[in-house]
Amino acid sequence: MKIFIEKNYTDLSKRVADIIESEMKEKSNLVLGLATGSTPIGTYEELIKRHKEEGLDFSKITTFNLDEYLGIPHDHVNSYHYFMEENFFKSINIDNDKINIPNGNPENAEEYCKAYDEKIENQGGIDVQILGIGENGHIAFNEPDDKLYLGTHVTDLTESTIKANSRFFDSIDDVPKKAITMGLGSIMKSKKILLLASGKNKANTIKKLLKDGVVSTHNPASLLLLHPDVTIILDEEAAEEYMK
């Protein structure tokens, strides 16, 4: 496991973009796992900048997103389809046929989830997976629980996650209560994992992850400590409690 502590969010985003750019140049048809939320936006902005100013080429890249709200239209301003289009895809030269985001309105959710995992496997697996981390240790929408699902699945969102995500909606009542998410087994199959955390609100979460020395389904992020190639990139605020 590698840990980088950057001075601020801007430097964190540049560090993550450096790693992704290096992987892209080594493998032009990289399979890239993507996350939503506020944390990776800076990374996407930096990659867009490098595409526009330096010609960083996304034409052969295949992407798989971690999750999507259940029952929300693709064009809804708070859907993850909309988020990815606005914050990343519309500004790079990616082939739309190579973009994969879970469908929040599948006819048969169980069959769809199996097919999503099969599609990842048919691409040879995810080469580099970007992850954020929730304040309760959730990864994607894998919430703390007595058990965790391995494959992509439909899950109920916890009250803490609904509250955290309510800042993106007009009202907490508008936040979807379910989502489709990759499972921890799907995520752990990624060849390389980049875990990002920024801000003081993540400081205790990172301390618990890195200093407790415990792997538990009640802290889903802790399972990442078992992965052979994890890089954790923090800014100083997120690393504050870990560094004490």
Secondary structure, 3 states (H helix, E strand, C coil): CEEEEECCHHHHHHHHHHHHHHHHHHCCCCEEEECCCCCCHHHHHHHHHHHHHHCCCCCCCEEEECEEECCCCCCCCCCHHHHHHHHCHHHCCCCHHHEECCCCCCCCHHHHHHHHHHHHHHCCCCCEEEECCCCCCCECCECCCCCCCCCCEEEECCHHHHHHHHHHCCCHHHCCCEEEECCHHHHHCCCEEEEEECCHHHHHHHHHHHHCCCCECCEHHHHHHHCCCEEEEEEHHHHCCCCC
